[in-house]
């Protein structure tokens, strides 16, 4: 029988957190254990968690270890979210579960989300990482974010335990939510987002700290993931088509070449490097959309 562990890192999410908790509590297939880890919030997040923990029996509230980081630093660049996720994971025995998921505290799930997603795993023994597609508000409507079908947003990933163990878990570095999928495919697992399963994202992807900062972060991810300058340059033209037009492409290039100039540590795995380059060649020659390294916010 499937047993689901869900982990939610939360920092200063008082505006959205209650909706996320209510949506998880209303699931037709509830998590067997939900760890919500407060990563040093300074708003009302901690108070909401303390109140709701008494109402949601499968939710356990944790406090993340404190780190001596610059409060003005980009927390995604510092992989603070991945660190909090791993801190929560360390409090349980993963062998007690068949699946482990990550859910951001600003995502609102439909009631049947986990029921439908676990059915995808049950129907595909090779599926290692899956998730729904994020919807974001455009005026009065909610529209799906555009991603390749093999990519799952870091905001709502679900792993089989076997895959999670095979890839060594979540790395505490920028780009973790692309590194994990690459290693999963290297290990023979499939990764995919399921377009029929959607969830509402109340903060647009890559906008924490500003849209241009988010695009620069994507460029930095591309360097960490060992994508070549030729691919990054081509990709920048597509990135430039998003608002603010033109500046987004420049920010993407800046992030990549700034990381290159600073010799930021990359994934130092020759097999990873060769696998990434092979996938990029296949996708470019096959006419598919260029891959977008991502961070959840």
C-alpha positions as a Markdown table, in Angstrom:
| # | Residue | x | y | z |
|---|---|---|---|---|
| 1 | Unk | 0.0 | 0.0 | 0.0 |
| 2 | Unk | 1.2 | 3.5 | -0.8 |
| 3 | Unk | 2.4 | 5.7 | 2.0 |
| 4 | Unk | 2.9 | 9.3 | 1.3 |
| 5 | Unk | 5.3 | 11.7 | 3.1 |
| 6 | Unk | 4.8 | 15.4 | 2.2 |
| 7 | Unk | 7.2 | 18.2 | 3.1 |
| 8 | Unk | 6.6 | 21.9 | 2.9 |
| 9 | Unk | 9.3 | 24.5 | 3.7 |
| 10 | Unk | 7.6 | 27.8 | 4.6 |
| 11 | Unk | 9.1 | 31.2 | 5.2 |
| 12 | Unk | 6.9 | 34.4 | 5.4 |
| 13 | Unk | 4.0 | 32.7 | 3.7 |
| 14 | Unk | 1.2 | 34.0 | 6.0 |
| 15 | Unk | -0.7 | 35.4 | 3.0 |
| 16 | Unk | -1.0 | 32.0 | 1.3 |
| 17 | Unk | -0.4 | 29.4 | 3.9 |
| 18 | Unk | -3.9 | 28.9 | 5.2 |
| 19 | Unk | -5.2 | 28.2 | 1.8 |
| 20 | Unk | -2.5 | 25.6 | 1.2 |
| 21 | Unk | -3.2 | 23.9 | 4.5 |
| 22 | Unk | -7.0 | 23.8 | 3.9 |
| 23 | Unk | -6.4 | 22.3 | 0.4 |
| 24 | Unk | -4.1 | 19.5 | 1.7 |
| 25 | Unk | -6.6 | 18.8 | 4.6 |
| 26 | Unk | -9.4 | 18.4 | 2.0 |
| 27 | Unk | -7.5 | 15.8 | -0.1 |
| 28 | Unk | -9.4 | 12.7 | -1.0 |
| 29 | Unk | -6.1 | 10.9 | -0.5 |
| 30 | Unk | -4.4 | 12.6 | 2.4 |
| 31 | Unk | -0.7 | 12.4 | 3.1 |
| 32 | Unk | 0.2 | 9.9 | 5.8 |
| 33 | Unk | 2.5 | 12.5 | 7.3 |
| 34 | Unk | 2.9 | 16.1 | 6.4 |
| 35 | Unk | 6.0 | 17.9 | 7.7 |
| 36 | Unk | 5.7 | 21.7 | 7.5 |
| 37 | Unk | 9.0 | 23.3 | 8.4 |
| 38 | Unk | 9.1 | 27.0 | 9.4 |
| 39 | Unk | 12.4 | 28.4 | 8.0 |
| 40 | Unk | 12.7 | 31.5 | 10.2 |
| 41 | Unk | 9.5 | 33.4 | 9.3 |
| 42 | Unk | 9.1 | 36.9 | 10.5 |
| 43 | Unk | 5.4 | 37.4 | 9.6 |
| 44 | Unk | 2.4 | 35.4 | 11.0 |
| 45 | Unk | 3.5 | 32.0 | 9.5 |
| 46 | Unk | 4.5 | 30.5 | 12.8 |
| 47 | Unk | 1.2 | 31.5 | 14.4 |
| 48 | Unk | -0.9 | 30.0 | 11.6 |
| 49 | Unk | 1.1 | 26.7 | 11.8 |
| 50 | Unk | 0.6 | 26.4 | 15.5 |
| 51 | Unk | -3.1 | 27.0 | 15.2 |
| 52 | Unk | -3.7 | 24.7 | 12.3 |
| 53 | Unk | -1.5 | 21.8 | 13.6 |
| 54 | Unk | -4.2 | 21.2 | 16.2 |
| 55 | Unk | -6.8 | 20.9 | 13.4 |
| 56 | Unk | -4.9 | 18.7 | 10.9 |
| 57 | Unk | -4.0 | 15.4 | 12.6 |
| 58 | Unk | -1.4 | 14.3 | 10.0 |
| 59 | Unk | 0.5 | 17.6 | 10.0 |
| 60 | Unk | 3.6 | 18.1 | 12.1 |
| 61 | Unk | 5.2 | 21.5 | 12.5 |
| 62 | Unk | 9.0 | 21.8 | 12.7 |
| 63 | Unk | 11.5 | 24.6 | 13.0 |
| 64 | Unk | 14.5 | 24.8 | 10.6 |
| 65 | Unk | 18.0 | 25.2 | 12.0 |
| 66 | Unk | 19.1 | 28.8 | 11.9 |
| 67 | Unk | 21.9 | 29.8 | 9.5 |
| 68 | Unk | 24.1 | 32.8 | 9.7 |
| 69 | Unk | 23.2 | 34.1 | 6.2 |
| 70 | Unk | 22.9 | 37.7 | 5.0 |
| 71 | Unk | 19.2 | 38.5 | 5.4 |
| 72 | Unk | 19.4 | 40.4 | 2.1 |
| 73 | Unk | 20.8 | 37.5 | 0.2 |
| 74 | Unk | 18.8 | 35.6 | -2.4 |
| 75 | Unk | 17.5 | 32.6 | -0.4 |
| 76 | Unk | 16.9 | 30.6 | -3.6 |
| 77 | Unk | 20.5 | 31.1 | -4.6 |
| 78 | Unk | 21.6 | 29.9 | -1.2 |
| 79 | Unk | 19.3 | 26.8 | -1.6 |
| 80 | Unk | 17.6 | 27.7 | 1.8 |
| 81 | Unk | 14.4 | 25.8 | 0.7 |
| 82 | Unk | 16.3 | 22.6 | -0.2 |
| 83 | Unk | 18.2 | 22.8 | 3.2 |
| 84 | Unk | 14.9 | 23.2 | 5.0 |
| 85 | Unk | 13.4 | 20.2 | 3.1 |
| 86 | Unk | 16.4 | 18.0 | 4.0 |
| 87 | Unk | 16.2 | 19.1 | 7.6 |
| 88 | Unk | 12.6 | 18.0 | 7.8 |
| 89 | Unk | 13.4 | 14.7 | 6.0 |
| 90 | Unk | 16.1 | 13.9 | 8.5 |
| 91 | Unk | 13.4 | 13.7 | 11.3 |
| 92 | Unk | 11.8 | 10.6 | 9.8 |
| 93 | Unk | 12.7 | 7.2 | 8.5 |
| 94 | Unk | 12.1 | 7.3 | 4.8 |
| 95 | Unk | 11.7 | 3.5 | 4.6 |
| 96 | Unk | 8.3 | 4.0 | 6.2 |
| 97 | Unk | 7.0 | 5.6 | 3.0 |
| 98 | Unk | 6.7 | 4.7 | -0.6 |
| 99 | Unk | 6.6 | 8.3 | -1.9 |
| 100 | Unk | 8.0 | 11.6 | -0.8 |
| 101 | Unk | 6.7 | 14.9 | -2.0 |
| 102 | Unk | 7.5 | 18.6 | -1.8 |
| 103 | Unk | 4.8 | 21.2 | -1.8 |
| 104 | Unk | 5.4 | 25.0 | -1.6 |
| 105 | Unk | 3.3 | 27.0 | 0.9 |
| 106 | Unk | 1.8 | 29.2 | -1.8 |
| 107 | Unk | 0.3 | 26.4 | -3.8 |
| 108 | Unk | -3.4 | 25.4 | -3.7 |
| 109 | Unk | -4.2 | 21.8 | -4.7 |
| 110 | Unk | -7.5 | 20.5 | -6.0 |
| 111 | Unk | -9.1 | 17.9 | -3.7 |
| 112 | Unk | -8.2 | 14.9 | -5.8 |
| 113 | Unk | -4.6 | 15.9 | -6.5 |
| 114 | Unk | -2.7 | 13.2 | -4.6 |
| 115 | Unk | -5.2 | 10.5 | -5.4 |
| 116 | Unk | -4.7 | 11.1 | -9.1 |
| 117 | Unk | -1.0 | 11.6 | -9.0 |
| 118 | Unk | -0.3 | 8.4 | -7.0 |
| 119 | Unk | -2.4 | 6.6 | -9.6 |
| 120 | Unk | 0.1 | 7.8 | -12.2 |
| 121 | Unk | 2.9 | 6.1 | -10.3 |
| 122 | Unk | 0.8 | 2.9 | -9.8 |
| 123 | Unk | 0.2 | 2.7 | -13.5 |
| 124 | Unk | 3.9 | 3.3 | -14.5 |
| 125 | Unk | 6.6 | 1.3 | -12.8 |
| 126 | Unk | 9.4 | 3.5 | -14.4 |
| 127 | Unk | 7.9 | 6.8 | -13.2 |
| 128 | Unk | 10.3 | 8.4 | -10.8 |
| 129 | Unk | 9.3 | 12.0 | -10.5 |
| 130 | Unk | 5.9 | 13.5 | -11.3 |
| 131 | Unk | 3.7 | 16.5 | -10.5 |
| 132 | Unk | 0.9 | 18.6 | -11.8 |
| 133 | Unk | 1.0 | 21.7 | -13.8 |
| 134 | Unk | 0.9 | 25.1 | -12.1 |
| 135 | Unk | -1.8 | 27.6 | -12.9 |
| 136 | Unk | -1.0 | 31.3 | -12.5 |
| 137 | Unk | -3.4 | 34.2 | -12.6 |
| 138 | Unk | -3.5 | 36.3 | -15.7 |
| 139 | Unk | -6.1 | 39.0 | -15.1 |
| 140 | Unk | -9.3 | 37.2 | -14.1 |
| 141 | Unk | -8.2 | 33.8 | -15.5 |
| 142 | Unk | -5.9 | 31.0 | -14.3 |
| 143 | Unk | -3.6 | 29.9 | -17.1 |
| 144 | Unk | -1.1 | 26.9 | -17.1 |
| 145 | Unk | 2.6 | 27.8 | -17.0 |
| 146 | Unk | 4.5 | 26.5 | -20.0 |
| 147 | Unk | 7.1 | 23.8 | -19.2 |
| 148 | Unk | 8.5 | 20.8 | -21.1 |
| 149 | Unk | 6.5 | 17.7 | -20.3 |
| 150 | Unk | 9.6 | 16.0 | -18.8 |
| 151 | Unk | 10.0 | 18.8 | -16.2 |
| 152 | Unk | 8.2 | 19.1 | -12.8 |
| 153 | Unk | 8.2 | 22.4 | -11.0 |
| 154 | Unk | 10.0 | 22.3 | -7.7 |
| 155 | Unk | 6.9 | 23.7 | -6.0 |
| 156 | Unk | 5.0 | 20.4 | -6.3 |
| 157 | Unk | 7.3 | 17.4 | -6.9 |
| 158 | Unk | 6.5 | 13.8 | -6.0 |
| 159 | Unk | 9.1 | 11.1 | -6.0 |
| 160 | Unk | 8.9 | 7.4 | -5.7 |
| 161 | Unk | 11.1 | 6.4 | -2.8 |
| 162 | Unk | 13.2 | 4.1 | -5.0 |
| 163 | Unk | 13.9 | 7.0 | -7.4 |
| 164 | Unk | 14.6 | 9.4 | -4.5 |
| 165 | Unk | 17.1 | 7.1 | -3.0 |
| 166 | Unk | 18.7 | 6.3 | -6.4 |
| 167 | Unk | 19.4 | 10.0 | -7.1 |
| 168 | Unk | 20.7 | 10.7 | -3.6 |
| 169 | Unk | 17.9 | 12.9 | -2.6 |
| 170 | Unk | 17.7 | 16.7 | -3.0 |
| 171 | Unk | 21.0 | 18.6 | -3.4 |
| 172 | Unk | 21.4 | 21.8 | -1.4 |
| 173 | Unk | 22.3 | 24.0 | -4.3 |
| 174 | Unk | 20.7 | 26.3 | -6.8 |
| 175 | Unk | 19.2 | 24.2 | -9.6 |
| 176 | Unk | 18.3 | 21.3 | -7.4 |
| 177 | Unk | 15.0 | 20.8 | -9.1 |
| 178 | Unk | 16.6 | 20.2 | -12.4 |
| 179 | Unk | 19.6 | 18.2 | -11.1 |
| 180 | Unk | 17.2 | 15.7 | -9.5 |
| 181 | Unk | 15.3 | 15.1 | -12.7 |
| 182 | Unk | 18.5 | 14.7 | -14.7 |
| 183 | Unk | 19.9 | 12.1 | -12.3 |
| 184 | Unk | 16.5 | 10.3 | -12.3 |
| 185 | Unk | 16.6 | 9.9 | -16.1 |
| 186 | Unk | 20.3 | 8.9 | -15.9 |
| 187 | Unk | 19.2 | 6.1 | -13.5 |
| 188 | Unk | 16.5 | 4.9 | -15.9 |
| 189 | Unk | 13.5 | 6.6 | -14.4 |
| 190 | Unk | 11.0 | 8.8 | -16.3 |
| 191 | Unk | 10.0 | 12.3 | -15.2 |
| 192 | Unk | 7.0 | 14.1 | -16.3 |
| 193 | Unk | 4.4 | 16.7 | -15.4 |
| 194 | Unk | 0.8 | 15.7 | -15.9 |
| 195 | Unk | -1.2 | 18.4 | -17.8 |
| 196 | Unk | -4.6 | 17.0 | -16.6 |
| 197 | Unk | -3.6 | 17.5 | -13.0 |
| 198 | Unk | -3.3 | 21.2 | -12.1 |
| 199 | Unk | -2.7 | 23.4 | -9.0 |
| 200 | Unk | -3.0 | 27.1 | -8.4 |
| 201 | Unk | 0.3 | 28.9 | -7.7 |
| 202 | Unk | -0.3 | 32.2 | -5.9 |
| 203 | Unk | 3.1 | 33.6 | -6.5 |
| 204 | Unk | 4.3 | 33.6 | -10.2 |
| 205 | Unk | 7.3 | 31.4 | -10.9 |
| 206 | Unk | 10.7 | 33.0 | -10.7 |
| 207 | Unk | 9.5 | 36.3 | -9.2 |
| 208 | Unk | 10.7 | 36.0 | -5.6 |
| 209 | Unk | 13.0 | 39.0 | -5.4 |
| 210 | Unk | 11.8 | 40.4 | -8.7 |
| 211 | Unk | 11.3 | 39.1 | -12.3 |
| 212 | Unk | 14.8 | 40.1 | -13.5 |
| 213 | Unk | 16.5 | 38.6 | -10.5 |
| 214 | Unk | 14.6 | 35.4 | -11.2 |
| 215 | Unk | 15.8 | 35.3 | -14.9 |
| 216 | Unk | 19.4 | 36.0 | -13.8 |
| 217 | Unk | 18.9 | 33.1 | -11.4 |
| 218 | Unk | 17.9 | 30.9 | -14.3 |
| 219 | Unk | 21.0 | 31.8 | -16.1 |
| 220 | Unk | 23.1 | 30.9 | -13.1 |
| 221 | Unk | 21.3 | 27.6 | -12.9 |
| 222 | Unk | 22.3 | 26.9 | -16.6 |
| 223 | Unk | 25.9 | 27.4 | -15.7 |
| 224 | Unk | 25.7 | 25.1 | -12.6 |
| 225 | Unk | 24.0 | 22.5 | -14.8 |
| 226 | Unk | 26.9 | 22.7 | -17.3 |
| 227 | Unk | 24.8 | 24.0 | -20.2 |
| 228 | Unk | 27.0 | 25.4 | -23.0 |
| 229 | Unk | 27.3 | 29.0 | -23.9 |
| 230 | Unk | 25.9 | 28.3 | -27.3 |
| 231 | Unk | 22.7 | 26.9 | -25.8 |
| 232 | Unk | 22.4 | 29.8 | -23.3 |
| 233 | Unk | 22.8 | 32.4 | -26.0 |
| 234 | Unk | 20.0 | 30.8 | -28.1 |
| 235 | Unk | 17.8 | 30.4 | -25.1 |
| 236 | Unk | 18.2 | 34.0 | -24.2 |
| 237 | Unk | 16.3 | 35.1 | -27.3 |
| 238 | Unk | 13.3 | 33.0 | -26.2 |
| 239 | Unk | 13.6 | 34.3 | -22.6 |
| 240 | Unk | 13.6 | 37.8 | -24.0 |
| 241 | Unk | 10.0 | 37.4 | -25.2 |
| 242 | Unk | 8.7 | 37.5 | -21.6 |
| 243 | Unk | 8.1 | 40.7 | -19.7 |
| 244 | Unk | 9.9 | 43.0 | -19.3 |
| 245 | Unk | 10.6 | 42.3 | -22.9 |
| 246 | Unk | 14.3 | 42.2 | -23.9 |
| 247 | Unk | 15.6 | 42.8 | -20.3 |
| 248 | Unk | 14.7 | 39.3 | -19.3 |
| 249 | Unk | 17.0 | 37.9 | -22.0 |
| 250 | Unk | 19.8 | 40.2 | -20.9 |
| 251 | Unk | 19.3 | 39.2 | -17.2 |
| 252 | Unk | 19.4 | 35.5 | -18.2 |
| 253 | Unk | 22.7 | 36.0 | -20.0 |
| 254 | Unk | 24.1 | 38.1 | -17.2 |
| 255 | Unk | 23.3 | 35.3 | -14.6 |
| 256 | Unk | 25.1 | 32.7 | -16.7 |
| 257 | Unk | 28.2 | 34.7 | -17.6 |
| 258 | Unk | 28.5 | 36.2 | -14.1 |
| 259 | Unk | 28.5 | 32.7 | -12.6 |
| 260 | Unk | 31.1 | 31.7 | -15.2 |
| 261 | Unk | 33.3 | 34.7 | -14.4 |
| 262 | Unk | 33.1 | 33.9 | -10.7 |
| 263 | Unk | 33.8 | 30.2 | -11.4 |
| 264 | Unk | 30.8 | 29.2 | -9.3 |
| 265 | Unk | 30.9 | 25.4 | -8.5 |
| 266 | Unk | 29.1 | 23.3 | -11.1 |
| 267 | Unk | 27.9 | 19.8 | -11.0 |
| 268 | Unk | 31.2 | 18.0 | -11.0 |
| 269 | Unk | 30.1 | 14.7 | -12.5 |
| 270 | Unk | 31.5 | 13.8 | -15.9 |
| 271 | Unk | 28.6 | 11.4 | -16.6 |
| 272 | Unk | 26.1 | 14.1 | -15.7 |
| 273 | Unk | 27.8 | 16.5 | -18.1 |
| 274 | Unk | 27.8 | 14.1 | -21.0 |
| 275 | Unk | 24.2 | 13.1 | -20.3 |
| 276 | Unk | 23.0 | 16.8 | -20.2 |
| 277 | Unk | 24.8 | 17.5 | -23.5 |
| 278 | Unk | 23.3 | 14.5 | -25.1 |
| 279 | Unk | 19.8 | 15.5 | -24.0 |
| 280 | Unk | 20.3 | 19.0 | -25.3 |
| 281 | Unk | 21.5 | 17.9 | -28.7 |
| 282 | Unk | 18.5 | 15.5 | -29.0 |
| 283 | Unk | 16.0 | 18.2 | -28.1 |
| 284 | Unk | 17.5 | 20.9 | -30.3 |
| 285 | Unk | 17.8 | 18.5 | -33.3 |
| 286 | Unk | 14.4 | 17.2 | -32.6 |
| 287 | Unk | 12.8 | 20.6 | -32.7 |
| 288 | Unk | 11.5 | 20.6 | -29.1 |
| 289 | Unk | 11.5 | 23.7 | -27.0 |
| 290 | Unk | 14.7 | 24.6 | -25.3 |
| 291 | Unk | 14.9 | 23.3 | -21.7 |
| 292 | Unk | 14.4 | 25.8 | -18.9 |
| 293 | Unk | 16.3 | 25.3 | -15.7 |
| 294 | Unk | 13.9 | 26.4 | -12.9 |
| 295 | Unk | 13.5 | 27.4 | -9.4 |
| 296 | Unk | 10.1 | 27.1 | -7.7 |
| 297 | Unk | 9.6 | 30.8 | -7.1 |
